[in-house]
Structures are given as C-alpha cells and as structure tokens.
C-alpha cells in the first residue's frame, strides 16, 4: 500500500476540514458497499491510502467518526428534502418527496439504526452534543419550511417530520426487497414480500398521517 | 456440564414442538440480556443443558432460530393486543393499549431491528417467505378486529396496524440515541426515561394516523 504523503499533517484549519470531509466520504462509500453494514477503520484507511493512525488524527475513535457520518448524512437528507418542497404541492407529493430523498441517502436509515445499536452506549457526551445539535438545527429548518408549504399550524411540522422519520425507519427494518432476488419466485410470493417493502409501507402510513393532520 | 438425557430425540410431533418452545424460551431470555452480537448457539445450548448439535436438530442455524423467535414474539403481540381491544374505545385508548403491549414485550423490537439487516440474510428463502406468510395471516386477523372496534372501512385495519408498528419501531430506535447521558442514571431510571420517551413520541404520531383513518376526534 502506497502511503499518501499529501494526506499527513494538515497545516491549517481548512486543510484539516478538507481531510475530515474526505475521510467521511470514503467512510460512507465503504459502509454502502459493505454487505452487512459493518466496516473497520482499516478498510477506510487502506481505501484512502493512509495508515489507521492518520485517520485517528482527525477522529479520536470509530464512534466519533460514526457520529460525524450520521450528522453529515442527516444534513444531506434534509437538504435534498427541502430542495423538493414547493409551495402548493399536494400532500401526496410531500410524502413522496420525503421517501425519494431518503432513497437518495440510503445511509441515513442504516446510520440511524447503527447509532442506536452500536454507539449510543460508548459515545461520551463531548461528541454527542455537537452531533445532535447539528442534526437538530438542520431538522428545524426543514420543519419550518414544511409548515410553510403545507400551511400547517406551528408545531405540527415537527410532529409530522418526526413521525415520518420513525415510520420510514420502522418500515426499513422489515423491508427485504432490496436484499433478495425475486426472479424465479411466484407472483404470490413477490406480492407477499411487496406489502412489506419500505417505500410502499411508508407511503401507506404517511397518507393516513397527512389525512389526520388535516382533520 | 451435565447433558440432559430427557431432551434428546423427540419421539412425537407434540414432543418436538415442546422442545422447540423450550429452546425458544431460553433464546428469548438471552436475546433480552445481550445484544445479538453476543448471542451464540453454544451459550444457548449450555443454558438449555444440551449440546449444540441438539439445538441444530430443531433449527438449521442461528438466524433460523431468531426468525422463529421473532415470529413467535409478533404472534404473541397480536394475541395480547387483540385480547385488550374493546369495541367503542377511543383512538387514544387504542394507541395507548398498542404501545403498552409493544413495550411489555421487548423481544419483538429487539429482533425486528435485526430482521432485514441480519437475520433474514442468514435464513433460507422458503423459511423467510413462510414466516412472512404466517405473520401476514396473524396480522390480517388482528386487522379485521381493528376495523371492527374502530369502525374502519375495509383495508384500513392493516394500514393502521402496519403504520403503528413502524412508528413504534422507529420511535424506539431514536430513543436509544444518547440525548441524555444514561450512564449517570441508575439502570431502572434510565429504562423508565427511555420507555416514557418512546411512548410519547409514538403517541404524537399515532394520533394523526388514527385520526386520518377514522375521521373522528382522537379521544
């Protein structure tokens, strides 16, 4: 493995930020390609062409890296979601905007599950606070915009987005369409599996939620 | 470790079922105690007092066993929930009963979180489809009763059921996020805080799902 000389020792804050960003991008790629959503710091290091200890110059440990990855993917998700919001869009379009944005950021659902199962126990408060502050801020902006385009009362947007996120992550837990090959299966089997497809099941619940918020 | 002579070789279907259930009971206790990473057939075998190969007489591998355990937990949930449904109950009473029945049975959400991501990747396709079909049958019966007690139009029972389970699972997942330093709290208090938060977040979303399905005030 060739060691990249240019990567070692960032000399300024912008350089440091650029290297952190590069590590995060590579980490997300490694996560996405991993068949079981597991990855190690050495996978990331060898992909970039640096040593593990170089990665630890930018992130104190794997948990801090995970927290930063989650913050980044949540920000990307909310940004995509907001870019799809239009004044006067229908409730259905709104629901589709949410699920389409999540399909473009598949690591969001994966990371949310990982954060809760793997790292919540080992994260110390010092990284938690900035991570969740950052996510909270991106979400607050999205909530305000959602309330505006849908003409909701203040407070309803927050409940709605929270419920959408829970609905989507809950649906993803039982969705198998992404992992299996359906050719060779009978039509009935495929239909049985499709009822639990994340997108179908999200939209079905989201429609009831929207109706309820309008009632 | 002493081997239990009585466990080996079930002679009838009835015996076989009883042994499967006993293995699942022991597995459930382990799942609740440890994360799945630490769940090992060897530990389970030791708890039951049999050899690993005896466990494999009943379940082809660890994931097949966990899938069976998930299916059992979900069917138990359906049964308990259906038993507590009362015609004419308000939407709020319905949702509170729902989340309380989910939270009393932590195995369900623990295993659901590992389902598509781990367990189903380690089972045979026909096992997975059989489990989905059994779950759908149990779910449909529950959905029919939901339509009856909430007076919903046909089809909305299953939609409500699926939406509420997804909401509950998503809320429980977010709850494990470390907004509070649980380490400084005693275990039982930390558990209480977490449960209370899941319940609250669930109910805030469930209210709209139910209002959307019934068209009536939440209660």
Interface residues (C-beta under 8 A of the other chain):
Chain A: X36 X37 X112 X113 X115 X116 X117 X120 X123 X125 X128 X132 X159 X160 X162 X163 X165 X166 X167 X168 X169 X170 X171 X172 X173 X174 X175 X176 X178 X179 X180 X185 X189 X192 X193 X195 X196 X201 X202 X204 X205 X207 X208 X209 X210 X211 X212 X213 X214 X215
Chain B: X35 X112 X113 X115 X116 X117 X118 X120 X121 X125 X128 X129 X132 X133 X136 X156 X159 X160 X162 X163 X165 X166 X167 X168 X169 X170 X171 X173 X174 X175 X176 X177 X178 X179 X181 X182 X201 X202 X204 X205 X207 X208 X209 X210 X211 X212 X213 X215
